[in-house]
């Protein structure tokens, strides 16, 4: 029975070849445009998220508590109106106390890498030029596992900090602005007043001016001595095997050690909201193209229903049910949708491949930027689903109308 219905549906489409071809072309272009744009937008979002997530810690444990400590007076009078004034905190060496033991606790969580960092402000000097930088004290072997800085190295490596404890790794822009080269010595002055001389053993280039101009890496022990914070680290940065689990793991770590633990989702909530809105707008715009193409299918099938009133009446009088009549016209929409996907998806692949070769340079940047495309199966599935959904929906309304045709009224009218 299905074969008969499909045969009738095919004959209806072939009877109006020009109109069917126009409708098919609309679906083909709709699928190609939908997949190309959605893939490009998702690709750019994936690239942005990769840069955001990979170039920053999944979780950062800070040397502070999320909520201030409760004062003894408030504990003694829990139901009273208490005001504590002129309380001056004791001067202490800031940092995560016992960070090595805390690292041991954190590393018991599976799928996790962690490294302690001591960051502070410093001033680098060379030939009368002074630049303010953020000085990061790291343990090279550990830091390589939680940072992508190694992939941005243009000269030297993080391992050089282990080989030369008095070495420093700086950004390419700082190197250029201070007219330095690899192997030069520079003076670093800390806020404590201490000054030390370091040798440049590595250079990195991330493409982000703030990092390339104002960030440097030194061995952790040297920074602890320079900032007068022995056995201290003010951050523990963590990388996870599953970045999406950062919020849950951060809550687990904070509950275990007490120090404030911030996931990348918490640190970038405004960006996440913007990306979600951007994704919604993108799918709304590209799906509008398929909706317009669906009107072509609706027009063709509606015309067929109007012209085939007599044939529908005859089929019903021969024993075809209303459901069978409806399926005939739904098959027409399905056939156009399948053909549109079969032609539109390869066309979209060609467009995507061409877009990947497009490059341009952002004003003020020295690096070429290429269009990022998402070739995941999900994008192809979404484009196909939207196309099939639009085609079936466009065919459903005239199909339902055809199913309601009363053969007696039609045949009487013919007679």
N, C-alpha and C positions, 0 to 999 in steps of 0.2 A: 504493500500500500504506500509506503514511504517513497518508493521508487517512482510510483505514478505521480505523487504530489510534486516531487522534485522535477519530474519531466514537464509537468504543466507549468510550474514556476519558471523553468528555463525557457519554454516557448514564449511565455509572456514577455520576458526580458528581451529575447531575441527579436520579438515582433517590433520593439521600439529601440533599435540598436543605437541610434544617435543619442536619444535621451538617456539610455542606460550608460552609454560611454561617458557622457558628461557627468553623470552622477558618480561613476567609478573614478573619473579623474579628480573629482572633488574629494573623495575619500583618500585617494592616493596622495594628493598634495597635503591634505589635512594630516595624515599619518606622518608623512615626511617632515612637515613643519613642526608638528607636535613633538616628535621624537628628537629632532635636531635641537630645538629650543630647550626642551626639558633636560636633555642630556648636557647641553652647554651650561645651563643654569645650575644643575646639580653638580656638574664637574667643577665649576667655579666655587660652589659652596663646599664641596669635598676638599678642594685645594686650600680654601680658607680655613676650614676646620683642621686640616692636617697641619697647617702652619700654626694655628692657634693652639692645638692640643699637643702636637709633637714638639714645638719649640718652647713650650712652657710646661711646668710640672703638672702632672695629673692631680697631685695633692701637695700642698705646702703646709708643713707643720711650723708654726711661728712661735717665737719666744714670748708669748703672751697668752692670757686666758680670755675666753670669750666673754665672761662676766666678771666684774671686779669682786674681790674678796669681801665677804660680809664682815663688817666691823664688830668687835667684841661687844660693844654697847648694844648693838641691834640684836645680837644673840642673847644677851642677858635680859633685854626687855623686848621680847618678840611682839607683844601686843601694844607696846607703848609708842608714843610719838617721840622719836629720837632724832636728834640733829647732831651730827659730828662735824665740827669745824676746826680749822687750823691744824689739820693732820698732814704732816709732811712725811712722805715716804722715805724710808731709809735709803741712803745711797748704796747701790750694789752693782756688781758687775752683771750687765745684762747678758742674756743668752739662755739657751736650753740647758738646764742643769743635768749632768749625767747623760749627755747626748749619746755616748757610746752604748750605755745600757739600754737607752730608749731605742736606738737603732737595732739592737739585738731583739727587743720585743717586737718591733714593727716587722722585722724580716721573718718572723714566724708565720706571718700571713702569707698564704700561697699566692703565686702569680704577681709578686711585688718586688721591686728593686728600690733601694733607698740610699741616699747619700747626704751627709752633713755638709752645710755650707755656712761660712761666716762672711757676711757682706758688710761693707762699710764705705763711707765716703773718703776719698783721698784726692790729692793733688799731684799730678805728674809734671815734672819739669825737665826741659831740655833746651839748651842754648837760649835761655831767657824766655822760653815759651812755657806757659802754665795752662793746664787743662784739668778741670774737675772730672773725676771718673768714679764709677762704682767698682770697688775692688772686691772680688770674690775669692775667698780662700776655699780651695777644693782639694779633695783627695782624688788624684787623676784616675786611678783604677776604678774607683766607685762612681765617679762623676760621669765617666764614659757611658755607663749603663743607664743613666737617667736623663741624659742630655743629648741633643743633636748637634752640639757645637763642633764635634769632631768632623761631621760631614761638611762643615763650612770652612774648614781649615784650608788656607791657600799655601801655607808654609809651616813646617814644623808639625807638632802634634801635642796632645795633652800629656803623653808619656814623657815629654821633655821636662815637665815640671818635676817628675820623679827623678830623672837623671840629673837635673840641675835644680836643687832646691831654691836657688836665688834667681830662677828664671821667671819671666812674665810673658803672658800671651795677650796681645792687644788686637784691636780691630783695625781693619785696613784704612779707614778714614782717619783715625787717630795717628796712624803711622804716616799717612800722607801729609796731614796738617802740621805735624811736628818735624817733617823732613827727616824721618828715621828710616833705617833699614834693618833687616835681620842681623842680630848680633850686637846692635848698639846697646849702650847702657843708659838707663833713665833713672832719675831720682823720684821716689814716691814719698810724699809727706802725708801722714795720717792726721786725723783730728786730735790725736793725743799729743802731737808735737814731734813725734818720732819721724825720722827720715831714713830711708834705706835706698840702696842702689840695686836695681834689678837689670838683668840682661834679657833682651827680647829673644825668646826661643820659639815663638810661634805667632802666626798672624791668621785671623779669620775674617771672612766677608759674608755677612748674612743678607745684605741688601736693605737692612733696616738701619737708618742713619743713627738712631738713638743708641743702638747696640754697637755699631761699628765705630762710633765716636767716643762713647762714654762707658764702656765695659772692659774690664781686664780680669785675667785669671792668674792667681798665684797659689803656691802650695799653702794648704790650710795652716800648718804650723807657723809659717812666716807671717801670715795675716794675724794670727792670734797674738804673736809677739808684737807686731806693729800696732795693733789696736789695743794692746794691753788687756787682752781677754784670754788668759791661759785656760786651756781645757774647756773652751766655750764654742758653741755654734749657735747662730741665731735663726737658722732655718734647717729643716730637714725636707729635702725634695724627694718626691716619690713618683715612680712610673709604674703603671699597672699593665698587665697583659690585656685587660679589657678596660679601655678608657671610660666606657659608659658606666662602669661600676664605681667610679670615683666618689660619687656622693655618698654611697652606702659605706664604702671602706673608710672614708674620711670621718664619718660619724662613729664608726667602730673604733678607729684609732684615737679620736678625741675622748671617747668614753673610757678608753684604757689608760691613756697617759695624762689626760687633763689639759694639755696644751691645745691651743686653737688650731684646728686642722681645716684648711679651706680647699675644697675641690675646685677643679677648673670650671665646673658648671656654676658653682656659687660665685666664683670670681667673674664670670662672664654672662650673668643672667640677662643683662640688657641686650647683649649680642645674640644670645639664643632666641630671645623673643623677636628680634628683628629678622633673623633668618627664618623663623617659622612663618611670620607674616609675608616675607618675600616669597617663600615657597607657595603659600596660598594664592598670592597674586599671580605668580607664574603659571600655575596650573589653571587658574580661572581664565587667563588670557589665551593660552594655547588651546584649551578645550573649546573656546568659542569658535575656533576655526573648524573643528569637527562638527560643531552644532550647525554652522552654516552649510557644511557639506551634507549634513543629514537632511536639510530641507530639500536638497536635490533628489534624494532617495524618496522622501515623502511625496514630492511632486510627481515623480515617475509612477510610483505604485498607486497613488490616488487616481491618476489618469487611467491606469490600467483597470482599476476597480470600476470606474465610471464607464469605460468602454466595454468591459466584459460582463455587464449585468446579465445579459442573456445567457452567456456561457456558465456563469455562476448558478443561475436558476436551473439550467439543464443538469449541471452536476449534482445539485441538491435533489432534483427530481429523480436522479439515477441512484440515490442512496447515500451520497456524500454528506457527512455531518457538518455542522457549523464549525466544529473544531478542525476538520479537514480543510475547509475553505480558508480558515484563518492561517493554518500552517502553510498553505500554498504561497500566500503573500509574505508571511514571515520568512519563508525560505528565500524569497527574492532579496529581502533586506540582508539576510545572513550571507547569501552568495556575493552580494556587492561588498559587504564588509570584509569577507575573507579574501576576495580578489584585491580589494584595496590594501589590505595588510600585506598580502603576498608581493605586491608591486611596491607599495609605499615603504616597507621596512628596508629592502635593499637600496632604494633611492635615498632614504634617510642615512644609511651607512655611508653612502658616497658623500653626502653633504657633510656629515660629521668628520669624515676623513679629510675633506677639503678644509673645514674650519680649523682642524688641528694644525694645519700648516700656516695659518694666519698668525703673524707676529706683529707687534707694535711696541713702541717705546713710550712709557708714561713720561710726561714733562717733568724734568728734574731728576729722572732716573737714568742710570747708565746701563741697566740690564734690559734685554729684550723680554717681553711678556708674550707667552703663547696661550691660545685658547685651550682651556681644559675641558675635556669631554668625559662623561661618565658612560662607560660601555657595559655597565652591569645589566644582568638579565632583567632586573626589576624595571628599568627604564623601558625596555622593549615590551615587557608584560603590561605595563601601565598604558603605553601608547596603543597596543593591540586591544586592551580591554576598553579603553575610551572609544576607539573606532567601532568595535563590535557593539558596544552599548548604544552609541549614537545611531548606528545602522538599524539595529533591532527596534529601538524606540521609534525611529522614523517610520519603520514598516508596520509597527503594531497598530497605530491608529487607523490607517486605511484597511488593514487586515481585519480589525474588529468590525469596521463598517461593512466589509464584504461578507463577514460571517452572519450579519444580521439581515442580509437580503432575503426577502420573502419571495420564493419562486412562483407562488400563485399569482401575486400581484404583477410580477414581471412578465410571466407568460400570458396573462390576460391582456396586459398592455400590448404585447406583441401581436396577439391574435386580433 
